Amino acid sequence: MPGMMTGAILGGADVNQAARLQMIITFMISASTVLSCIMVTLFTLYVCVDSEHRIRSDRIHTRPHSFRGASIYAIRAVVGSARRAWMLFMGSVKQLLSCVTPRRRPRRFSHASSPGDLELG
């Protein structure tokens, strides 16, 4: 949507026409949002308030919804996948670094049969 006006101008349309088209689309999105908010508010008032303008608590469900359980499951799945991907990434980085960095060779001592046979000097 943000590139629509630019695309219309680059496509050869008049600048004023492209701006009008952008405004119409923006107003349509805003109007649909306002209408959906009004409809949800009226539906909620219709369900939760009786004819004497009292809130009917017996019409309000207090049990946990299945959406909450599904969202927790989805969050756990995403976090678990991210953790596995991170561990895989870190393992490949460690392997790459072990291949790139030169290993230090251990110092070799002369083959002496006893510690007294080593030459110091």
N, CA, C and O atoms as a GROMACS GRO file, in nm:
protein
  484
    1MET      N    1   0.080  -0.119   0.000
    1MET     CA    2   0.000   0.000   0.000
    1MET      C    3   0.085   0.126   0.000
    1MET      O    4   0.050   0.220  -0.072
    2PRO      N    5   0.194   0.136   0.076
    2PRO     CA    6   0.273   0.259   0.071
    2PRO      C    7   0.336   0.284  -0.065
    2PRO      O    8   0.359   0.399  -0.102
    3GLY      N    9   0.365   0.181  -0.140
    3GLY     CA   10   0.427   0.200  -0.270
    3GLY      C   11   0.328   0.218  -0.384
    3GLY      O   12   0.368   0.230  -0.499
    4MET      N   13   0.197   0.221  -0.351
    4MET     CA   14   0.097   0.232  -0.455
    4MET      C   15   0.104   0.367  -0.526
    4MET      O   16   0.097   0.373  -0.649
    5MET      N   17   0.118   0.474  -0.450
    5MET     CA   18   0.124   0.607  -0.510
    5MET      C   19   0.251   0.621  -0.594
    5MET      O   20   0.247   0.677  -0.704
    6THR      N   21   0.361   0.572  -0.544
    6THR     CA   22   0.487   0.577  -0.619
    6THR      C   23   0.477   0.494  -0.746
    6THR      O   24   0.525   0.535  -0.851
    7GLY      N   25   0.414   0.377  -0.736
    7GLY     CA   26   0.398   0.294  -0.854
    7GLY      C   27   0.310   0.358  -0.959
    7GLY      O   28   0.336   0.348  -1.079
    8ALA      N   29   0.204   0.426  -0.912
    8ALA     CA   30   0.116   0.495  -1.008
    8ALA      C   31   0.189   0.609  -1.077
    8ALA      O   32   0.172   0.630  -1.197
    9ILE      N   33   0.270   0.683  -1.002
    9ILE     CA   34   0.344   0.795  -1.061
    9ILE      C   35   0.449   0.743  -1.158
    9ILE      O   36   0.465   0.796  -1.268
   10LEU      N   37   0.521   0.637  -1.118
   10LEU     CA   38   0.621   0.580  -1.208
   10LEU      C   39   0.557   0.514  -1.329
   10LEU      O   40   0.619   0.504  -1.435
   11GLY      N   41   0.433   0.470  -1.315
   11GLY     CA   42   0.361   0.409  -1.426
   11GLY      C   43   0.306   0.510  -1.526
   11GLY      O   44   0.254   0.472  -1.630
   12GLY      N   45   0.318   0.639  -1.495
   12GLY     CA   46   0.277   0.743  -1.589
   12GLY      C   47   0.147   0.812  -1.553
   12GLY      O   48   0.098   0.893  -1.631
   13ALA      N   49   0.090   0.783  -1.437
   13ALA     CA   50  -0.036   0.848  -1.398
   13ALA      C   51  -0.007   0.990  -1.349
   13ALA      O   52   0.106   1.023  -1.311
   14ASP      N   53  -0.111   1.071  -1.351
   14ASP     CA   54  -0.099   1.208  -1.301
   14ASP      C   55  -0.076   1.203  -1.149
   14ASP      O   56  -0.127   1.115  -1.080
   15VAL      N   57   0.002   1.299  -1.100
   15VAL     CA   58   0.036   1.303  -0.959
   15VAL      C   59  -0.090   1.325  -0.874
   15VAL      O   60  -0.107   1.262  -0.770
   16ASN      N   61  -0.178   1.414  -0.920
   16ASN     CA   62  -0.301   1.440  -0.844
   16ASN      C   63  -0.390   1.316  -0.840
   16ASN      O   64  -0.450   1.286  -0.736
   17GLN      N   65  -0.399   1.244  -0.950
   17GLN     CA   66  -0.480   1.123  -0.954
   17GLN      C   67  -0.421   1.016  -0.862
   17GLN      O   68  -0.495   0.945  -0.794
   18ALA      N   69  -0.290   1.003  -0.860
   18ALA     CA   70  -0.225   0.905  -0.772
   18ALA      C   71  -0.247   0.941  -0.625
   18ALA      O   72  -0.270   0.853  -0.542
   19ALA      N   73  -0.240   1.070  -0.593
   19ALA     CA   74  -0.264   1.114  -0.455
   19ALA      C   75  -0.409   1.089  -0.415
   19ALA      O   76  -0.435   1.044  -0.303
   20ARG      N   77  -0.504   1.116  -0.505
   20ARG     CA   78  -0.645   1.090  -0.476
   20ARG      C   79  -0.669   0.940  -0.454
   20ARG      O   80  -0.743   0.902  -0.363
   21LEU      N   81  -0.608   0.858  -0.536
   21LEU     CA   82  -0.622   0.713  -0.521
   21LEU      C   83  -0.567   0.666  -0.385
   21LEU      O   84  -0.627   0.581  -0.319
   22GLN      N   85  -0.453   0.723  -0.344
   22GLN     CA   86  -0.395   0.689  -0.214
   22GLN      C   87  -0.488   0.732  -0.101
   22GLN      O   88  -0.505   0.658  -0.005
   23MET      N   89  -0.546   0.851  -0.111
   23MET     CA   90  -0.638   0.899  -0.007
   23MET      C   91  -0.764   0.814   0.001
   23MET      O   92  -0.813   0.785   0.110
   24ILE      N   93  -0.816   0.772  -0.114
   24ILE     CA   94  -0.937   0.690  -0.115
   24ILE      C   95  -0.911   0.557  -0.047
   24ILE      O   96  -0.992   0.511   0.033
   25ILE      N   97  -0.799   0.493  -0.079
   25ILE     CA   98  -0.766   0.365  -0.016
   25ILE      C   99  -0.748   0.382   0.134
   25ILE      O  100  -0.795   0.299   0.212
   26THR      N  101  -0.680   0.488   0.177
   26THR     CA  102  -0.659   0.512   0.320
   26THR      C  103  -0.791   0.536   0.391
   26THR      O  104  -0.813   0.483   0.500
   27PHE      N  105  -0.880   0.614   0.331
   27PHE     CA  106  -1.012   0.639   0.391
   27PHE      C  107  -1.096   0.512   0.396
   27PHE      O  108  -1.170   0.491   0.491
   28MET      N  109  -1.084   0.426   0.295
   28MET     CA  110  -1.159   0.301   0.297
   28MET      C  111  -1.111   0.210   0.410
   28MET      O  112  -1.192   0.145   0.477
   29ILE      N  113  -0.981   0.204   0.431
   29ILE     CA  114  -0.929   0.122   0.541
   29ILE      C  115  -0.975   0.178   0.675
   29ILE      O  116  -1.015   0.103   0.763
   30SER      N  117  -0.968   0.311   0.690
   30SER     CA  118  -1.012   0.374   0.815
   30SER      C  119  -1.161   0.351   0.839
   30SER      O  120  -1.203   0.321   0.951
   31ALA      N  121  -1.242   0.364   0.734
   31ALA     CA  122  -1.387   0.346   0.748
   31ALA      C  123  -1.421   0.201   0.786
   31ALA      O  124  -1.510   0.178   0.868
   32SER      N  125  -1.353   0.105   0.728
   32SER     CA  126  -1.381  -0.035   0.762
   32SER      C  127  -1.340  -0.064   0.907
   32SER      O  128  -1.407  -0.143   0.974
   33THR      N  129  -1.234  -0.003   0.954
   33THR     CA  130  -1.193  -0.020   1.093
   33THR      C  131  -1.296   0.039   1.188
   33THR      O  132  -1.331  -0.022   1.288
   34VAL      N  133  -1.346   0.160   1.156
   34VAL     CA  134  -1.446   0.225   1.241
   34VAL      C  135  -1.576   0.144   1.242
   34VAL      O  136  -1.636   0.125   1.348
   35LEU      N  137  -1.619   0.097   1.126
   35LEU     CA  138  -1.743   0.020   1.120
   35LEU      C  139  -1.732  -0.112   1.198
   35LEU      O  140  -1.827  -0.152   1.265
   36SER      N  141  -1.618  -0.178   1.190
   36SER     CA  142  -1.603  -0.303   1.264
   36SER      C  143  -1.600  -0.276   1.415
   36SER      O  144  -1.653  -0.356   1.492
   37CYS      N  145  -1.538  -0.166   1.458
   37CYS     CA  146  -1.539  -0.132   1.602
   37CYS      C  147  -1.679  -0.101   1.651
   37CYS      O  148  -1.718  -0.144   1.760
   38ILE      N  149  -1.757  -0.028   1.571
   38ILE     CA  150  -1.895   0.004   1.609
   38ILE      C  151  -1.978  -0.123   1.617
   38ILE      O  152  -2.055  -0.140   1.712
   39MET      N  153  -1.963  -0.213   1.520
   39MET     CA  154  -2.041  -0.337   1.521
   39MET      C  155  -2.007  -0.424   1.642
   39MET      O  156  -2.097  -0.480   1.704
   40VAL      N  157  -1.879  -0.435   1.675
   40VAL     CA  158  -1.839  -0.517   1.791
   40VAL      C  159  -1.892  -0.455   1.920
   40VAL      O  160  -1.937  -0.527   2.008
   41THR      N  161  -1.888  -0.322   1.931
   41THR     CA  162  -1.939  -0.255   2.051
   41THR      C  163  -2.089  -0.276   2.066
   41THR      O  164  -2.136  -0.307   2.175
   42LEU      N  165  -2.164  -0.260   1.956
   42LEU     CA  166  -2.308  -0.280   1.963
   42LEU      C  167  -2.344  -0.425   1.995
   42LEU      O  168  -2.437  -0.451   2.073
   43PHE      N  169  -2.272  -0.520   1.936
   43PHE     CA  170  -2.298  -0.661   1.965
   43PHE      C  171  -2.269  -0.693   2.112
   43PHE      O  172  -2.345  -0.766   2.176
   44THR      N  173  -2.160  -0.638   2.164
   44THR     CA  174  -2.126  -0.660   2.305
   44THR      C  175  -2.232  -0.600   2.396
   44THR      O  176  -2.271  -0.662   2.495
   45LEU      N  177  -2.278  -0.480   2.364
   45LEU     CA  178  -2.384  -0.418   2.445
   45LEU      C  179  -2.513  -0.500   2.438
   45LEU      O  180  -2.582  -0.515   2.538
   46TYR      N  181  -2.545  -0.552   2.320
   46TYR     CA  182  -2.666  -0.632   2.302
   46TYR      C  183  -2.661  -0.759   2.387
   46TYR      O  184  -2.762  -0.800   2.444
   47VAL      N  185  -2.543  -0.822   2.394
   47VAL     CA  186  -2.530  -0.947   2.468
   47VAL      C  187  -2.518  -0.923   2.618
   47VAL      O  188  -2.580  -0.995   2.696
   48CYS      N  189  -2.442  -0.824   2.659
   48CYS     CA  190  -2.407  -0.809   2.801
   48CYS      C  191  -2.500  -0.716   2.880
   48CYS      O  192  -2.493  -0.714   3.002
   49VAL      N  193  -2.586  -0.639   2.814
   49VAL     CA  194  -2.673  -0.545   2.884
   49VAL      C  195  -2.818  -0.582   2.853
   49VAL      O  196  -2.854  -0.606   2.738
   50ASP      N  197  -2.903  -0.586   2.958
   50ASP     CA  198  -3.043  -0.623   2.935
   50ASP      C  199  -3.126  -0.498   2.903
   50ASP      O  200  -3.072  -0.388   2.888
   51SER      N  201  -3.260  -0.517   2.893
   51SER     CA  202  -3.348  -0.406   2.854
   51SER      C  203  -3.359  -0.298   2.961
   51SER      O  204  -3.403  -0.186   2.931
   52GLU      N  205  -3.320  -0.329   3.083
   52GLU     CA  206  -3.323  -0.230   3.190
   52GLU      C  207  -3.186  -0.168   3.215
   52GLU      O  208  -3.163  -0.107   3.319
   53HIS      N  209  -3.096  -0.184   3.119
   53HIS     CA  210  -2.962  -0.125   3.121
   53HIS      C  211  -2.877  -0.174   3.238
   53HIS      O  212  -2.804  -0.096   3.300
   54ARG      N  213  -2.887  -0.302   3.267
   54ARG     CA  214  -2.804  -0.365   3.368
   54ARG      C  215  -2.710  -0.462   3.300
   54ARG      O  216  -2.744  -0.527   3.201
   55ILE      N  217  -2.590  -0.471   3.357
   55ILE     CA  218  -2.494  -0.567   3.302
   55ILE      C  219  -2.531  -0.706   3.350
   55ILE      O  220  -2.549  -0.729   3.470
   56ARG      N  221  -2.542  -0.798   3.256
   56ARG     CA  222  -2.579  -0.936   3.287
   56ARG      C  223  -2.452  -1.019   3.299
   56ARG      O  224  -2.395  -1.061   3.198
   57SER      N  225  -2.407  -1.042   3.422
   57SER     CA  226  -2.284  -1.117   3.442
   57SER      C  227  -2.302  -1.265   3.407
   57SER      O  228  -2.203  -1.334   3.381
   58ASP      N  229  -2.426  -1.314   3.405
   58ASP     CA  230  -2.447  -1.454   3.370
   58ASP      C  231  -2.425  -1.479   3.221
   58ASP      O  232  -2.408  -1.594   3.179
   59ARG      N  233  -2.424  -1.373   3.140
   59ARG     CA  234  -2.400  -1.388   2.996
   59ARG      C  235  -2.253  -1.374   2.959
   59ARG      O  236  -2.215  -1.393   2.843
   60ILE      N  237  -2.170  -1.342   3.057
   60ILE     CA  238  -2.027  -1.326   3.032
   60ILE      C  239  -1.958  -1.454   3.073
   60ILE      O  240  -1.969  -1.496   3.188
   61HIS      N  241  -1.888  -1.516   2.982
   61HIS     CA  242  -1.819  -1.642   3.009
   61HIS      C  243  -1.688  -1.614   3.081
   61HIS      O  244  -1.611  -1.526   3.041
   62THR      N  245  -1.663  -1.687   3.188
   62THR     CA  246  -1.540  -1.669   3.263
   62THR      C  247  -1.444  -1.786   3.246
   62THR      O  248  -1.334  -1.782   3.300
   63ARG      N  249  -1.482  -1.888   3.174
   63ARG     CA  250  -1.394  -2.002   3.155
   63ARG      C  251  -1.282  -1.964   3.058
   63ARG      O  252  -1.302  -1.879   2.971
   64PRO      N  253  -1.167  -2.027   3.071
   64PRO     CA  254  -1.057  -1.995   2.979
   64PRO      C  255  -1.092  -2.041   2.838
   64PRO      O  256  -1.149  -2.148   2.818
   65HIS      N  257  -1.056  -1.961   2.744
   65HIS     CA  258  -1.087  -1.992   2.604
   65HIS      C  259  -0.981  -2.084   2.546
   65HIS      O  260  -0.868  -2.089   2.594
   66SER      N  261  -1.019  -2.155   2.444
   66SER     CA  262  -0.925  -2.247   2.380
   66SER      C  263  -0.817  -2.170   2.305
   66SER      O  264  -0.709  -2.223   2.280
   67PHE      N  265  -0.846  -2.045   2.268
   67PHE     CA  266  -0.746  -1.964   2.198
   67PHE      C  267  -0.624  -1.941   2.285
   67PHE      O  268  -0.511  -1.940   2.236
   68ARG      N  269  -0.646  -1.921   2.416
   68ARG     CA  270  -0.534  -1.897   2.506
   68ARG      C  271  -0.442  -2.019   2.510
   68ARG      O  272  -0.320  -2.004   2.504
   69GLY      N  273  -0.499  -2.137   2.519
   69GLY     CA  274  -0.418  -2.258   2.518
   69GLY      C  275  -0.344  -2.276   2.387
   69GLY      O  276  -0.228  -2.319   2.385
   70ALA      N  277  -0.411  -2.244   2.279
   70ALA     CA  278  -0.347  -2.257   2.148
   70ALA      C  279  -0.235  -2.155   2.132
   70ALA      O  280  -0.132  -2.186   2.074
   71SER      N  281  -0.255  -2.035   2.184
   71SER     CA  282  -0.150  -1.935   2.170
   71SER      C  283  -0.029  -1.970   2.255
   71SER      O  284   0.084  -1.946   2.213
   72ILE      N  285  -0.050  -2.026   2.374
   72ILE     CA  286   0.063  -2.068   2.457
   72ILE      C  287   0.139  -2.181   2.388
   72ILE      O  288   0.262  -2.183   2.390
   73TYR      N  289   0.065  -2.274   2.327
   73TYR     CA  290   0.130  -2.382   2.253
   73TYR      C  291   0.212  -2.326   2.136
   73TYR      O  292   0.324  -2.370   2.112
   74ALA      N  293   0.154  -2.228   2.065
   74ALA     CA  294   0.225  -2.169   1.952
   74ALA      C  295   0.351  -2.096   1.997
   74ALA      O  296   0.455  -2.105   1.932
   75ILE      N  297   0.342  -2.024   2.108
   75ILE     CA  298   0.459  -1.951   2.160
   75ILE      C  299   0.568  -2.050   2.200
   75ILE      O  300   0.685  -2.029   2.171
   76ARG      N  301   0.529  -2.158   2.268
   76ARG     CA  302   0.628  -2.258   2.308
   76ARG      C  303   0.693  -2.324   2.186
   76ARG      O  304   0.813  -2.351   2.187
   77ALA      N  305   0.614  -2.348   2.082
   77ALA     CA  306   0.670  -2.408   1.961
   77ALA      C  307   0.769  -2.314   1.894
   77ALA      O  308   0.874  -2.357   1.847
   78VAL      N  309   0.735  -2.185   1.888
   78VAL     CA  310   0.825  -2.088   1.825
   78VAL      C  311   0.953  -2.073   1.905
   78VAL      O  312   1.062  -2.070   1.849
   79VAL      N  313   0.940  -2.064   2.037
   79VAL     CA  314   1.059  -2.050   2.121
   79VAL      C  315   1.146  -2.175   2.112
   79VAL      O  316   1.269  -2.164   2.105
   80GLY      N  317   1.086  -2.293   2.111
   80GLY     CA  318   1.163  -2.416   2.097
   80GLY      C  319   1.235  -2.424   1.963
   80GLY      O  320   1.350  -2.466   1.957
   81SER      N  321   1.167  -2.383   1.857
   81SER     CA  322   1.231  -2.384   1.725
   81SER      C  323   1.346  -2.284   1.719
   81SER      O  324   1.451  -2.312   1.662
   82ALA      N  325   1.325  -2.167   1.779
   82ALA     CA  326   1.432  -2.067   1.780
   82ALA      C  327   1.551  -2.116   1.861
   82ALA      O  328   1.665  -2.093   1.823
   83ARG      N  329   1.524  -2.185   1.972
   83ARG     CA  330   1.634  -2.239   2.054
   83ARG      C  331   1.712  -2.345   1.977
   83ARG      O  332   1.835  -2.346   1.980
   84ARG      N  333   1.640  -2.434   1.908
   84ARG     CA  334   1.709  -2.537   1.830
   84ARG      C  335   1.790  -2.475   1.716
   84ARG      O  336   1.902  -2.518   1.688
   85ALA      N  337   1.734  -2.373   1.651
   85ALA     CA  338   1.807  -2.306   1.543
   85ALA      C  339   1.931  -2.237   1.597
   85ALA      O  340   2.036  -2.239   1.533
   86TRP      N  341   1.920  -2.175   1.715
   86TRP     CA  342   2.035  -2.107   1.775
   86TRP      C  343   2.145  -2.207   1.809
   86TRP      O  344   2.263  -2.182   1.785
   87MET      N  345   2.105  -2.321   1.866
   87MET     CA  346   2.205  -2.422   1.901
   87MET      C  347   2.273  -2.477   1.775
   87MET      O  348   2.393  -2.501   1.776
   88LEU      N  349   2.197  -2.497   1.669
   88LEU     CA  350   2.254  -2.544   1.544
   88LEU      C  351   2.350  -2.439   1.488
   88LEU      O  352   2.459  -2.473   1.440
   89PHE      N  353   2.309  -2.313   1.493
   89PHE     CA  354   2.393  -2.204   1.444
   89PHE      C  355   2.522  -2.196   1.524
   89PHE      O  356   2.630  -2.183   1.466
   90MET      N  357   2.512  -2.202   1.657
   90MET     CA  358   2.632  -2.192   1.741
   90MET      C  359   2.725  -2.311   1.719
   90MET      O  360   2.847  -2.295   1.722
   91GLY      N  361   2.668  -2.429   1.698
   91GLY     CA  362   2.751  -2.546   1.670
   91GLY      C  363   2.826  -2.531   1.539
   91GLY      O  364   2.944  -2.568   1.531
   92SER      N  365   2.760  -2.477   1.437
   92SER     CA  366   2.829  -2.459   1.308
   92SER      C  367   2.933  -2.348   1.317
   92SER      O  368   3.037  -2.356   1.252
   93VAL      N  369   2.906  -2.244   1.398
   93VAL     CA  370   3.006  -2.138   1.416
   93VAL      C  371   3.129  -2.193   1.488
   93VAL      O  372   3.242  -2.162   1.449
   94LYS      N  373   3.108  -2.273   1.591
   94LYS     CA  374   3.222  -2.332   1.662
   94LYS      C  375   3.302  -2.422   1.570
   94LYS      O  376   3.426  -2.423   1.574
   95GLN      N  377   3.232  -2.499   1.487
   95GLN     CA  378   3.302  -2.586   1.394
   95GLN      C  379   3.380  -2.505   1.292
   95GLN      O  380   3.493  -2.541   1.258
   96LEU      N  381   3.322  -2.398   1.243
   96LEU     CA  382   3.390  -2.311   1.147
   96LEU      C  383   3.512  -2.246   1.211
   96LEU      O  384   3.618  -2.239   1.149
   97LEU      N  385   3.496  -2.198   1.333
   97LEU     CA  386   3.609  -2.135   1.401
   97LEU      C  387   3.720  -2.235   1.431
   97LEU      O  388   3.838  -2.199   1.427
   98SER      N  389   3.684  -2.359   1.460
   98SER     CA  390   3.788  -2.458   1.486
   98SER      C  391   3.865  -2.491   1.359
   98SER      O  392   3.982  -2.528   1.366
   99CYS      N  393   3.802  -2.478   1.243
   99CYS     CA  394   3.871  -2.504   1.117
   99CYS      C  395   3.957  -2.386   1.074
   99CYS      O  396   4.062  -2.405   1.012
  100VAL      N  397   3.915  -2.266   1.108
  100VAL     CA  398   3.984  -2.146   1.062
  100VAL      C  399   4.103  -2.111   1.151
  100VAL      O  400   4.210  -2.077   1.101
  101THR      N  401   4.085  -2.120   1.281
  101THR     CA  402   4.193  -2.082   1.372
  101THR      C  403   4.298  -2.191   1.376
  101THR      O  404   4.266  -2.309   1.387
  102PRO      N  405   4.426  -2.151   1.368
  102PRO     CA  406   4.531  -2.254   1.374
  102PRO      C  407   4.544  -2.309   1.515
  102PRO      O  408   4.531  -2.237   1.614
  103ARG      N  409   4.568  -2.436   1.521
  103ARG     CA  410   4.586  -2.500   1.650
  103ARG      C  411   4.731  -2.488   1.693
  103ARG      O  412   4.823  -2.496   1.612
  104ARG      N  413   4.749  -2.468   1.820
  104ARG     CA  414   4.886  -2.462   1.873
  104ARG      C  415   4.940  -2.603   1.885
  104ARG      O  416   4.873  -2.695   1.932
  105ARG      N  417   5.060  -2.617   1.842
  105ARG     CA  418   5.126  -2.747   1.854
  105ARG      C  419   5.184  -2.759   1.993
  105ARG      O  420   5.246  -2.666   2.043
  106PRO      N  421   5.165  -2.872   2.054
  106PRO     CA  422   5.225  -2.888   2.187
  106PRO      C  423   5.377  -2.893   2.177
  106PRO      O  424   5.433  -2.943   2.079
  107ARG      N  425   5.442  -2.842   2.279
  107ARG     CA  426   5.588  -2.845   2.281
  107ARG      C  427   5.636  -2.989   2.294
  107ARG      O  428   5.580  -3.069   2.368
  108ARG      N  429   5.740  -3.018   2.220
  108ARG     CA  430   5.796  -3.152   2.227
  108ARG      C  431   5.925  -3.147   2.307
  108ARG      O  432   6.013  -3.064   2.284
  109PHE      N  433   5.933  -3.236   2.398
  109PHE     CA  434   6.055  -3.249   2.477
  109PHE      C  435   6.138  -3.363   2.421
  109PHE      O  436   6.089  -3.449   2.348
  110SER      N  437   6.261  -3.361   2.456
  110SER     CA  438   6.347  -3.471   2.412
  110SER      C  439   6.306  -3.598   2.485
  110SER      O  440   6.250  -3.593   2.594
  111HIS      N  441   6.335  -3.706   2.424
  111HIS     CA  442   6.299  -3.834   2.482
  111HIS      C  443   6.400  -3.871   2.590
  111HIS      O  444   6.498  -3.940   2.566
  112ALA      N  445   6.373  -3.825   2.706
  112ALA     CA  446   6.463  -3.856   2.816
  112ALA      C  447   6.401  -3.966   2.900
  112ALA      O  448   6.279  -3.973   2.915
  113SER      N  449   6.482  -4.048   2.952
  113SER     CA  450   6.431  -4.158   3.032
  113SER      C  451   6.394  -4.114   3.171
  113SER      O  452   6.307  -4.174   3.234
  114SER      N  453   6.458  -4.008   3.222
  114SER     CA  454   6.425  -3.960   3.356
  114SER      C  455   6.432  -3.808   3.357
  114SER      O  456   6.495  -3.749   3.269
  115PRO      N  457   6.370  -3.744   3.453
  115PRO     CA  458   6.373  -3.599   3.457
  115PRO      C  459   6.514  -3.543   3.472
  115PRO      O  460   6.538  -3.429   3.433
  116GLY      N  461   6.605  -3.618   3.526
  116GLY     CA  462   6.742  -3.570   3.541
  116GLY      C  463   6.817  -3.567   3.410
  116GLY      O  464   6.918  -3.498   3.398
  117ASP      N  465   6.769  -3.642   3.310
  117ASP     CA  466   6.838  -3.647   3.182
  117ASP      C  467   6.808  -3.526   3.094
  117ASP      O  468   6.874  -3.505   2.993
  118LEU      N  469   6.707  -3.444   3.132
  118LEU     CA  470   6.673  -3.327   3.050
  118LEU      C  471   6.783  -3.225   3.060
  118LEU      O  472   6.839  -3.202   3.167
  119GLU      N  473   6.813  -3.165   2.950
  119GLU     CA  474   6.915  -3.060   2.949
  119GLU      C  475   6.847  -2.926   2.970
  119GLU      O  476   6.752  -2.893   2.899
  120LEU      N  477   6.892  -2.852   3.062
  120LEU     CA  478   6.842  -2.718   3.086
  120LEU      C  479   6.945  -2.622   3.034
  120LEU      O  480   7.064  -2.635   3.063
  121GLY      N  481   6.903  -2.529   2.962
  121GLY     CA  482   7.009  -2.442   2.920
  121GLY      C  483   6.966  -2.352   2.818
  121GLY      O  484   7.045  -2.270   2.771
   0.00000   0.00000   0.00000
